[in-house]
Amino acid sequence: GYKIDYQGVARESEIAGQVSLVQNIVATKPAGILMAATDAKALVPPVEAAIKAGVPIIMVDSGVDSDAPLASITTDNFDGAYQAGKLLAKLIGEKGTVLNLGITAGSETGIQRSEGFIKAIKEFPNIKLLPVQWTSAEAATSMNITSDFSTSNPDLTGVFSSSAPTAVGAAQALKAKGVEKKVKLVTFDPSPEVLPLFEEGVIQAIIAQDPYQMGYRGVELLDTVIKGGKIEQKKTQIPVAVITPENYDKPEVKKLLQTPDKF
């Protein structure tokens, strides 16, 4: 009985564009909205206005700094990044210099992934952690940053990428400099553009979310609200899976891969 209309901005950095988009959609009085925020603070006013206007909103993947959304279904981004940090430390022998490529400083997801990674790396005294570099999840930006930092830090041994486009940019930079065997790269998101780089060994591990479950559960909750029901649990965090060459072919991992046939 529902019709789905998918809309979004072209880039993570188009925060003002998403604010306008939400305002315009709310004006059409939809039955409900499932939304991932590009910025945790900037999207608070349009989300709160929507709720006040009677349009139910449930956040998925990345939330806002407000209790107004009826529910929030996210990945446990902090723990996922923490696991990534521990794994990267092991891959580089617990020594050297590592680069932290973040999404945006205003994104709830970006902040949690950066903080989780930092916490893990701080447990290893022989690893030097460079200041987080925000990329807006842009491959070109990530490539330039990785290239510059690998030049200025010849002892660079590891890179943490907090998104798929960031990983692609970092991998391109490492390959261009011929250091893809020396510098270990761990990223979030088994997206179509990431998988070939993982299969050829440029990316050593991938932290996988379960976007299917986020979307599915989000629609279930919207349906509950629309039909007059009550949401018992406002916040849900879905665990991540760590993909390595050792478990890549397992069925439970295969279902998390964002292969082209799933789009």
HELIX and SHEET records of a PDB file:
HELIX    1   1 ILE A   15  ALA A   27  1                                  13    
HELIX    2   2 VAL A   44  LYS A   52  1                                   9    
HELIX    3   3 ASN A   77  LEU A   91  1                                  15    
HELIX    4   4 GLU A  108  ILE A  121  1                                  14    
HELIX    5   5 ALA A  139  SER A  152  1                                  14    
HELIX    6   6 ALA A  164  ALA A  176  1                                  13    
HELIX    7   7 LEU A  195  GLU A  199  1                                   5    
HELIX    8   8 PRO A  211  ILE A  226  1                                  16    
HELIX    9   9 PRO A  251  LYS A  254  1                                   4    
HELIX   10  10 PRO A  260  LYS A  262  5                                   3    
SHEET    1   A 4 ILE A  33  MET A  35  0                                        
SHEET    2   A 4 ILE A  57  VAL A  60  1                                        
SHEET    3   A 4 ALA A  71  THR A  75  1                                        
SHEET    4   A 4 LYS A 235  ILE A 238  1                                        
SHEET    1   B 3 ILE A 127  LEU A 129  0                                        
SHEET    2   B 3 GLY A  96  GLY A 102  1                                        
SHEET    3   B 3 GLN A 133  TRP A 134  1                                        
SHEET    1   C 6 ILE A 127  LEU A 129  0                                        
SHEET    2   C 6 GLY A  96  GLY A 102  1                                        
SHEET    3   C 6 LEU A 156  SER A 161  1                                        
SHEET    4   C 6 LYS A 184  PHE A 188  1                                        
SHEET    5   C 6 ALA A 205  ALA A 208  1                                        
SHEET    6   C 6 ALA A 241  ILE A 243 -1                                        
END                                                                             
